[in-house]
Amino acid sequence: MKAVIFEAKDAEKAYFQERLQGWTLHFAAQGADAKAAAAQWGDAECLSVFIRPVLTKQTLSAYPALKLIATRSTGYDHIDVAYCRDRGIAVSNVPTYGENTVAEHTFALILMLSRKVHQSYNQVRAGHVERAMLTGFDLQGKTLGVIGVGRIGMHTIRIGRGFGMRVLANDVRQDHFLADLLGFRYVPLNTLLEESDIVSLHCPLLPETRHLIGKEQLQRMKRGGLLVNTARGGLVDTDALVEALESGRLGGAGLDVVEGEELIKEEHQLLEKPQDVETLRAAVRNRVLLAREDIVFTPHNAFNSGEAMHRILDTTVENLEAFRAGKPINRVA
């Protein structure tokens, strides 16, 4: 079978070439446009992507022989799954590579906010330390609200309980056995927002969860509370987030993802061709947001440990080989 692999680094290319014997592999250049790549490899039966490029109906229609998309991620909102379903294209993901990895990164962001680590670092570098501005707070005894109790959310709860935190959770699916075992409680979303000192997001981005945290939800949070998002940028209304920070309603935010995050990496490219007003507005909005002292931002990097990357590659190879054998695994709904 012929596969086109996007976003692969040199070491990953070597790994795929070693493990996928009998496959015809093509590696697109970093940042390659998937639709443009179809001019060269439009007869490919499989595509493997990470979080980019975005595979829209228009892009996928350029691959008439396509049978499988193997995304090297847990989320798949960058793929038009409905179109794939209509065309009979299977979509597989990597469901379990980074549950502890992302949960640990979540607490790295929480601790940077709660103990003002980044402000301390900035003051030391500037050569002027004002300790009164660096007073943080203990996590022990505080309430952590976890929205989305899948594998990552469950690991986040486990770590929070290890810090001596009270934990509230919200999810459409509830495992009361694990709740009793780990010592947390399921509550309605509004209750979680109102009682939590820190709210952490771990749910997928779906039409019904887009802007799950908006102006109304932020107003329900405790004054001075923290919001952490290591899931998907679209879960949070960025305009409402900026407003909540400026008003003091929110004490800070730890973000590994934001809406329009690709614009942060590609800002220089915005000057190379005309842009619509919304694209430019999103770029400016993110620049204003990330310049704030009460924001800790990492560039969609919560997944990025050596161990997690190995698990991603191993599972992707398993997905490809299982599909070729006619026994597909890890297919998304």
C-alpha positions as CSV (number, residue, x, y, z in Angstrom):
1,M,0.0,0.0,0.0
2,K,1.1,3.6,-0.6
3,A,1.1,6.1,2.2
4,V,2.0,9.8,2.5
5,I,3.3,10.8,5.9
6,F,3.2,14.4,6.9
7,E,5.1,16.3,9.7
8,A,7.6,13.5,10.2
9,K,11.1,14.4,11.5
10,D,14.2,12.6,10.3
11,A,14.2,10.1,13.2
12,E,10.5,9.4,12.6
13,K,11.1,8.8,8.9
14,A,13.8,6.2,9.7
15,Y,11.5,4.5,12.2
16,F,8.6,4.2,9.7
17,Q,10.9,3.0,7.0
18,E,12.3,0.3,9.3
19,R,9.0,-0.9,10.6
20,L,6.7,-0.6,7.6
21,Q,8.3,-3.2,5.3
22,G,6.3,-3.7,2.1
23,W,4.8,-0.2,2.1
24,T,5.5,2.5,-0.4
25,L,6.2,5.5,1.8
26,H,6.4,9.1,0.8
27,F,7.3,11.9,3.2
28,A,5.9,15.3,2.7
29,A,8.1,18.3,3.5
30,Q,7.6,20.0,6.8
31,G,4.6,22.4,6.5
32,A,3.5,20.9,3.2
33,D,0.0,21.6,2.1
34,A,-1.9,18.3,1.8
35,K,-4.0,19.4,-1.1
36,A,-0.9,20.5,-3.0
37,A,0.8,17.2,-2.2
38,A,-2.0,15.4,-4.0
39,A,-0.6,16.6,-7.3
40,Q,2.4,14.3,-6.7
41,W,0.8,11.5,-4.5
42,G,-2.9,11.7,-5.2
43,D,-3.0,7.9,-5.7
44,A,-2.1,7.3,-2.1
45,E,-4.2,4.8,-0.2
46,C,-3.2,6.1,3.3
47,L,-2.4,9.5,4.8
48,S,-0.7,9.9,8.2
49,V,-0.8,13.3,9.8
50,F,-0.2,14.8,13.3
51,I,-2.2,17.9,14.2
52,R,-1.6,19.5,10.8
53,P,-2.4,19.7,8.0
54,V,-6.2,20.1,8.3
55,L,-7.9,17.5,6.2
56,T,-11.0,19.1,4.8
57,K,-13.5,17.7,2.3
58,Q,-11.8,19.7,-0.4
59,T,-8.4,18.4,0.5
60,L,-9.5,14.8,0.8
61,S,-11.4,14.8,-2.5
62,A,-8.0,15.2,-4.2
63,Y,-7.1,11.6,-3.0
64,P,-9.6,9.4,-4.9
65,A,-7.8,6.1,-3.8
66,L,-7.7,7.1,-0.1
67,K,-8.8,4.3,2.3
68,L,-7.2,5.2,5.6
69,I,-6.2,8.3,7.6
70,A,-3.9,7.4,10.5
71,T,-3.6,10.5,12.7
72,R,-0.7,10.5,15.1
73,S,-2.8,12.2,17.8
74,T,-5.7,11.4,20.1
75,G,-7.8,14.3,18.9
76,Y,-9.2,14.2,15.3
77,D,-11.0,17.6,14.9
78,H,-8.5,18.4,12.2
79,I,-10.1,15.7,10.0
80,D,-13.5,15.9,8.3
81,V,-14.7,12.7,9.8
82,A,-18.3,13.1,8.4
83,Y,-16.9,13.2,4.9
84,C,-14.6,10.2,5.6
85,R,-17.6,8.3,6.8
86,D,-19.6,9.1,3.7
87,R,-16.7,8.0,1.5
88,G,-15.9,4.9,3.5
89,I,-12.4,6.2,4.5
90,A,-11.4,4.8,7.8
91,V,-9.9,7.1,10.5
92,S,-7.6,5.7,13.2
93,N,-6.0,7.6,16.1
94,V,-3.6,7.1,19.0
95,P,-6.0,6.9,22.0
96,T,-3.6,6.3,24.9
97,Y,-0.1,7.6,24.2
98,G,0.0,10.6,26.5
99,E,-2.5,10.4,29.3
100,N,0.1,10.7,32.1
101,T,2.3,13.0,29.9
102,V,-0.4,15.6,29.4
103,A,-1.6,15.4,33.0
104,E,1.9,16.1,34.2
105,H,2.2,19.1,31.9
106,T,-1.2,20.3,33.2
107,F,0.3,20.4,36.7
108,A,3.4,22.1,35.4
109,L,1.2,24.9,34.2
110,I,-0.8,24.9,37.5
111,L,2.4,25.2,39.6
112,M,3.8,28.0,37.4
113,L,0.6,30.0,38.1
114,S,0.0,29.0,41.7
115,R,3.7,29.7,42.7
116,K,4.3,32.5,40.2
117,V,7.3,30.7,38.7
118,H,7.4,32.6,35.4
119,Q,7.1,36.0,37.1
120,S,9.9,35.0,39.5
121,Y,12.1,34.0,36.5
122,N,11.3,37.3,34.7
123,Q,12.1,39.4,37.7
124,V,15.4,37.6,38.3
125,R,16.4,38.1,34.7
126,A,15.5,41.7,34.9
127,G,17.7,42.1,38.1
128,H,14.9,43.4,40.3
129,V,13.0,41.1,42.6
130,E,9.9,42.3,44.4
131,R,9.0,39.4,46.6
132,A,5.6,40.9,47.6
133,M,4.5,40.4,44.0
134,L,5.6,36.8,44.0
135,T,3.4,35.4,46.8
136,G,1.6,32.3,45.5
137,F,-0.7,29.8,47.2
138,D,-0.7,26.1,48.3
139,L,-2.5,23.5,46.3
140,Q,-3.2,21.4,49.4
141,G,-6.8,22.0,50.4
142,K,-7.8,23.8,47.2
143,T,-10.5,22.5,44.9
144,L,-9.6,21.3,41.4
145,G,-12.4,21.0,38.8
146,V,-11.7,18.6,36.0
147,I,-14.0,18.9,32.9
148,G,-13.6,15.7,30.9
149,V,-12.8,12.5,32.8
150,G,-11.2,10.4,30.1
151,R,-7.7,8.9,30.5
152,I,-6.0,12.3,30.8
153,G,-8.6,13.7,33.1
154,M,-8.3,10.7,35.3
155,H,-4.5,11.0,35.6
156,T,-5.0,14.7,36.4
157,I,-7.4,13.8,39.2
158,R,-4.9,11.3,40.6
159,I,-2.1,13.9,40.7
160,G,-4.5,16.5,42.2
161,R,-5.4,14.1,45.0
162,G,-1.7,13.5,45.5
163,F,-1.3,17.2,46.2
164,G,-4.1,16.9,48.8
165,M,-6.7,18.7,46.7
166,R,-10.4,18.2,46.8
167,V,-11.5,17.2,43.3
168,L,-14.8,17.8,41.4
169,A,-15.4,16.4,38.0
170,N,-17.9,16.8,35.1
171,D,-18.4,14.4,32.3
172,V,-21.3,13.0,30.2
173,R,-20.0,9.5,31.2
174,Q,-19.5,8.7,34.8
175,D,-17.5,6.0,36.5
176,H,-18.6,6.0,40.1
177,F,-16.4,3.1,41.0
178,L,-13.3,5.1,40.1
179,A,-14.7,8.2,41.7
180,D,-15.0,6.3,45.0
181,L,-11.5,4.7,44.5
182,L,-9.8,8.0,43.8
183,G,-11.9,10.2,46.0
184,F,-13.5,12.6,43.7
185,R,-17.1,13.6,43.0
186,Y,-19.1,14.2,39.8
187,V,-21.1,17.4,39.8
188,P,-23.0,19.6,37.3
189,L,-20.8,22.0,35.3
190,N,-22.1,25.1,37.0
191,T,-21.4,23.6,40.4
192,L,-17.9,22.7,39.4
193,L,-17.2,26.3,38.1
194,E,-18.6,27.9,41.2
195,E,-16.7,25.8,43.7
196,S,-13.3,25.2,42.0
197,D,-10.2,27.2,42.6
198,I,-8.6,25.7,39.5
199,V,-10.6,24.5,36.4
200,S,-8.8,22.2,34.0
201,L,-10.1,21.1,30.6
202,H,-9.7,17.6,29.3
203,C,-12.5,17.1,26.9
204,P,-12.5,16.7,23.1
205,L,-13.4,19.6,20.7
206,L,-16.8,18.8,19.2
207,P,-19.6,21.0,17.8
208,E,-21.3,20.8,21.2
209,T,-18.2,21.6,23.2
210,R,-16.9,24.5,21.1
211,H,-16.7,27.6,23.5
212,L,-17.7,25.3,26.3
213,I,-16.1,28.0,28.5
214,G,-17.5,31.4,27.5
215,K,-18.4,34.6,29.2
216,E,-21.2,33.1,31.3
217,Q,-19.1,30.2,32.5
218,L,-16.1,32.5,33.4
219,Q,-18.4,34.7,35.4
220,R,-19.5,31.7,37.4
221,M,-15.9,30.9,38.4
222,K,-14.5,32.0,41.7
223,R,-13.0,35.4,41.6
224,G,-9.2,35.0,41.2
225,G,-9.6,31.4,40.1
226,L,-7.3,29.7,37.5
227,L,-8.2,28.2,34.1
228,V,-6.0,25.5,32.5
229,N,-6.4,24.2,29.0
230,T,-4.3,21.4,27.6
231,A,-7.0,20.0,25.4
232,R,-8.2,22.1,22.5
233,G,-8.1,25.8,22.0
234,G,-11.7,26.0,20.7
235,L,-13.1,24.9,24.0
236,V,-12.5,28.4,25.3
237,D,-13.9,31.7,23.9
238,T,-10.7,33.7,23.7
239,D,-12.5,37.1,23.7
240,A,-14.3,36.1,26.9
241,L,-11.1,34.9,28.4
242,V,-9.3,38.2,27.8
243,E,-12.3,40.1,29.3
244,A,-12.2,37.9,32.4
245,L,-8.5,38.4,32.9
246,E,-8.7,42.2,32.4
247,S,-11.6,42.5,34.8
248,G,-9.8,40.4,37.5
249,R,-12.6,37.8,37.5
250,L,-9.9,35.3,36.5
251,G,-6.6,35.2,38.3
252,G,-4.7,33.6,35.5
253,A,-4.7,30.9,32.8
254,G,-2.3,28.1,31.8
255,L,-2.7,27.4,28.1
256,D,-1.1,24.8,26.0
257,V,-3.6,25.5,23.3
258,V,-5.5,28.6,22.0
259,E,-7.8,29.3,19.2
260,G,-5.9,30.1,16.0
261,E,-2.7,28.7,17.6
262,E,-1.3,28.0,14.1
263,L,-1.1,31.8,13.5
264,I,1.4,32.2,16.4
265,K,3.9,29.9,14.6
266,E,3.1,31.4,11.2
267,E,2.8,35.2,12.0
268,H,5.6,36.1,9.5
269,Q,3.6,34.4,6.7
270,L,0.6,36.7,7.3
271,L,2.6,39.5,5.7
272,E,3.3,37.6,2.6
273,K,-0.2,37.5,1.2
274,P,-3.6,39.3,1.8
275,Q,-5.5,38.0,4.8
276,D,-9.2,38.3,5.8
277,V,-10.0,40.5,8.8
278,E,-10.9,37.6,11.1
279,T,-7.5,36.0,10.5
280,L,-5.7,39.2,11.3
281,R,-7.9,39.8,14.3
282,A,-7.2,36.3,15.7
283,A,-3.4,36.9,15.3
284,V,-3.5,40.2,17.2
285,R,-5.8,38.9,19.9
286,N,-3.5,36.0,20.6
287,R,-0.5,38.3,20.7
288,V,-2.3,40.5,23.2
289,L,-3.4,37.5,25.3
290,L,0.0,35.8,25.4
291,A,1.8,39.0,26.4
292,R,-0.1,39.1,29.7
293,E,1.8,38.4,33.0
294,D,-1.1,36.3,34.2
295,I,-0.8,33.9,31.3
296,V,1.5,30.9,31.1
297,F,1.6,29.5,27.5
298,T,3.3,26.5,25.9
299,P,3.0,25.9,22.2
300,H,0.8,22.8,22.1
301,N,3.6,20.9,23.7
302,A,1.9,19.0,26.5
303,F,2.2,15.7,24.6
304,N,5.9,16.1,23.9
305,S,7.9,13.7,26.0
306,G,10.3,11.1,24.5
307,E,8.2,8.3,26.0
308,A,5.0,9.6,24.5
309,M,6.5,10.1,21.1
310,H,7.6,6.5,21.0
311,R,4.1,5.4,21.9
312,I,2.7,7.5,19.1
313,L,5.0,5.9,16.5
314,D,4.4,2.4,17.8
315,T,0.6,2.8,17.8
316,T,0.6,4.4,14.3
317,V,2.5,1.5,12.8
318,E,0.1,-0.9,14.5
319,N,-2.8,1.0,13.0
320,L,-1.4,0.9,9.5
321,E,-0.4,-2.7,9.6
322,A,-3.7,-3.8,11.2
323,F,-5.6,-2.0,8.4
324,R,-3.5,-3.6,5.7
325,A,-4.3,-7.0,7.3
326,G,-8.0,-6.2,7.1
327,K,-8.4,-6.0,10.9
328,P,-8.5,-2.2,11.6
329,I,-8.0,-1.0,15.2
330,N,-8.3,2.3,17.0
331,R,-11.0,3.6,14.6
332,V,-12.7,6.7,15.7
333,A,-16.5,6.9,15.7
